[in-house]
Amino acid sequence: MARPSRLSIVDEILPVLRDHARSLSVGEQMPTELKIIEDFGVSRQTAREVLAILKTEGYIEIQHGRGAFVADKSAADQARFQSWFRSNAFEITELLEMRTAIEPYIAELAAQRITDEELALLGESVDRFEAILLADDVDAKVQADEDFHSLLLAASRNRGLRVFYETFIPSLRAYRAHVFSPPAEPLLALPHHRAIYDAVKAHDPDRARDRMRTHIDHSRFDVQRLAQIDEAAAADGS
């Protein structure tokens, strides 16, 4: 049997130590490098990589000479979101304006032109979405959301819209990576996907357009709400 790669070993250990960090209170000590090496039978390099990832994710802070301790992840998440929003506020606003201009019409056309096969794929996308949103894999959440909107784009049968929309997919991917990460609440997107799917399934173009517009507006309001919370928290701490 082939020896598992270091990356796959890291992927095996990470969920265990994430869950352990969640079970502890802020300030409690996490297992040391030596303990991780002993418990999991891994190299020092792998143990250090796992701890580095947990630190990047905001689960722990590393105190040199003392070890790793559980951090206040919610505060780290808020600070990360605030920094992203402050640095990209103009681009975020423009991106959401473009989505508002394009995606409702895509949904309207899809409701009129979607095939039975495409509709089945769209339904499967919605059915899988909840389980993906409940898991820890942000990349999978981004991909699932992108797949849903791409299915609608394909069903619109409009090549010009496809070319235009695909030009800002990289920006959308970066945006989704933040709105599907804490402190955002990814599950809030689920009822919107279901409502859009129901409208498309009913071949109701007006309702599909309105449900997509509501979805984008909700995303905008949620981002603004989180940014305002962060601003208020920063002001209270000053």
C-alpha positions in Angstrom: 0.0 0.0 0.0 1.3 3.4 -0.9 2.4 5.6 2.0 0.0 8.6 2.4 1.4 11.9 1.4 2.2 14.5 4.0 -0.7 16.7 2.7 -3.2 13.9 3.3 -1.8 13.3 6.8 -2.3 17.0 7.5 -5.8 16.8 6.2 -6.5 13.9 8.6 -5.1 15.6 11.6 -6.6 19.1 11.1 -10.3 18.2 11.7 -9.4 16.4 14.9 -7.4 19.3 16.3 -10.0 21.8 15.1 -12.7 19.9 17.0 -10.4 19.8 20.0 -9.8 23.6 19.9 -13.6 24.1 19.7 -14.1 22.0 22.8 -11.7 24.1 24.9 -12.1 27.6 26.3 -10.1 30.6 25.1 -6.7 30.5 26.7 -6.5 26.8 27.3 -3.5 25.0 26.1 -3.5 22.9 22.9 -1.3 19.7 22.5 2.3 20.5 22.0 4.3 19.6 18.9 5.7 16.6 20.8 2.3 15.4 21.8 1.0 15.7 18.2 4.0 13.7 17.0 3.4 11.0 19.6 -0.3 10.8 19.3 -0.5 10.8 15.5 2.9 9.3 14.6 3.9 12.2 12.3 7.0 14.2 11.7 7.9 17.4 13.5 7.4 19.2 10.2 3.9 17.9 9.9 3.0 18.8 13.4 4.3 22.4 12.9 2.4 22.7 9.6 -0.9 21.7 11.3 -0.3 24.2 14.1 0.5 26.9 11.6 -2.7 26.2 9.7 -4.7 26.4 12.9 -3.1 29.7 13.7 -3.9 31.1 10.3 -7.5 30.0 10.7 -7.7 31.8 14.0 -8.2 28.8 16.2 -4.9 29.2 18.2 -2.2 31.6 19.1 1.4 30.4 19.5 3.5 31.7 22.3 7.1 31.0 21.7 8.6 28.9 24.5 5.2 28.0 25.9 3.2 26.4 23.2 -0.2 26.8 21.5 -3.3 28.2 23.2 -6.9 28.5 22.1 -7.6 31.9 20.6 -10.8 33.9 20.4 -11.7 32.8 16.9 -14.7 35.0 16.6 -12.6 38.1 17.2 -10.0 37.0 14.7 -12.7 36.3 12.1 -14.3 39.7 12.6 -10.9 41.4 12.3 -10.2 39.5 9.1 -13.6 40.4 7.6 -13.2 44.0 8.6 -9.8 44.2 7.0 -11.1 42.7 3.8 -14.1 45.0 3.6 -12.1 48.1 4.3 -9.5 47.2 1.7 -12.1 46.3 -1.0 -15.2 48.3 -0.3 -15.3 50.0 -3.7 -14.7 46.8 -5.6 -17.3 44.9 -3.5 -19.9 47.6 -4.3 -19.1 47.5 -8.0 -19.3 43.7 -8.0 -22.7 43.6 -6.4 -24.0 46.3 -8.7 -22.9 44.2 -11.7 -24.5 41.1 -10.2 -27.7 43.0 -9.7 -27.6 44.2 -13.3 -26.9 40.7 -14.8 -28.0 37.8 -12.7 -31.7 38.5 -12.3 -32.0 38.6 -16.1 -30.0 35.3 -16.3 -32.5 33.7 -13.9 -35.4 35.1 -16.0 -34.0 33.6 -19.2 -33.2 30.3 -17.4 -36.8 30.0 -16.2 -37.9 30.2 -19.9 -35.2 28.0 -21.5 -34.0 25.4 -19.0 -34.2 21.8 -20.1 -35.4 18.9 -17.9 -31.8 17.6 -17.6 -30.5 21.0 -16.5 -33.4 21.4 -14.1 -32.5 18.0 -12.5 -28.8 19.2 -12.1 -30.0 22.4 -10.6 -32.2 20.5 -8.1 -29.3 18.3 -7.2 -27.1 21.3 -6.6 -29.7 22.7 -4.1 -30.1 19.4 -2.4 -26.3 19.1 -1.8 -25.9 22.7 -0.7 -27.0 22.4 2.9 -24.5 19.6 3.8 -21.7 21.5 2.1 -22.5 24.7 4.0 -22.5 22.9 7.3 -19.0 21.5 6.7 -15.7 23.3 7.2 -14.5 23.3 3.6 -14.8 26.9 2.4 -13.5 26.0 -1.1 -16.3 23.4 -1.4 -18.9 26.1 -0.4 -17.5 28.5 -3.0 -17.5 25.8 -5.7 -21.1 24.7 -4.9 -22.4 28.3 -5.1 -20.5 28.9 -8.3 -21.9 25.7 -9.8 -25.5 26.8 -9.0 -25.1 30.1 -10.7 -23.2 28.6 -13.6 -26.0 26.1 -14.2 -28.4 29.1 -14.5 -26.0 30.9 -16.8 -25.8 27.8 -19.1 -29.6 27.5 -19.1 -30.0 31.1 -20.1 -28.7 30.1 -23.6 -27.2 33.6 -24.1 -23.5 33.5 -25.2 -23.0 37.2 -24.8 -24.1 37.1 -21.1 -21.9 34.1 -20.6 -18.8 36.0 -21.9 -19.6 39.1 -19.9 -20.3 37.2 -16.7 -17.2 35.0 -16.9 -15.0 38.1 -16.9 -15.7 38.8 -13.2 -15.9 35.2 -12.0 -12.4 35.5 -10.4 -13.7 38.5 -8.4 -16.8 36.6 -7.5 -14.8 33.7 -6.3 -12.8 35.9 -4.0 -16.0 37.5 -2.7 -17.6 34.1 -2.1 -14.6 32.9 -0.2 -15.2 35.7 2.4 -19.0 35.5 2.6 -18.8 31.7 3.1 -16.3 32.1 6.0 -16.9 33.3 9.6 -18.2 35.6 10.8 -20.6 35.4 7.9 -23.4 32.8 8.0 -23.3 30.7 4.9 -26.6 28.9 5.6 -28.4 32.1 4.9 -27.8 31.5 1.2 -29.7 28.2 1.2 -33.3 29.5 1.2 -32.5 31.9 -1.6 -31.1 29.0 -3.8 -34.3 27.0 -3.0 -36.5 30.0 -3.9 -34.7 30.6 -7.2 -34.8 26.9 -8.0 -38.6 26.7 -7.3 -39.2 29.7 -9.6 -37.1 28.3 -12.4 -38.8 24.9 -12.0 -42.2 26.6 -12.3 -40.9 28.3 -15.5 -41.9 31.6 -13.9 -39.5 34.2 -15.3 -40.8 37.1 -13.3 -40.5 35.2 -10.0 -37.1 33.9 -10.9 -35.8 37.4 -11.7 -37.3 38.7 -8.4 -35.9 35.9 -6.3 -32.4 36.4 -7.7 -32.6 40.1 -7.1 -33.6 39.4 -3.5 -30.7 36.9 -3.1 -28.2 39.5 -4.3 -29.7 42.3 -2.1 -29.6 40.0 0.9 -25.9 39.3 0.2 -25.2 43.0 0.1 -27.1 43.8 3.3 -25.4 40.9 5.1 -22.0 42.1 4.2 -22.8 45.7 5.2 -24.3 44.5 8.5 -21.2 42.5 9.3 -18.9 45.4 8.4 -21.0 47.8 10.6 -20.8 45.3 13.5 -17.0 45.2 13.1 -16.8 49.0 13.0 -18.9 49.3 16.1 -16.7 46.7 17.9 -13.6 48.6 16.9 -15.1 51.9 18.1 -16.0 50.3 21.5 -12.5 49.0 21.9 -10.9 52.4 21.2 
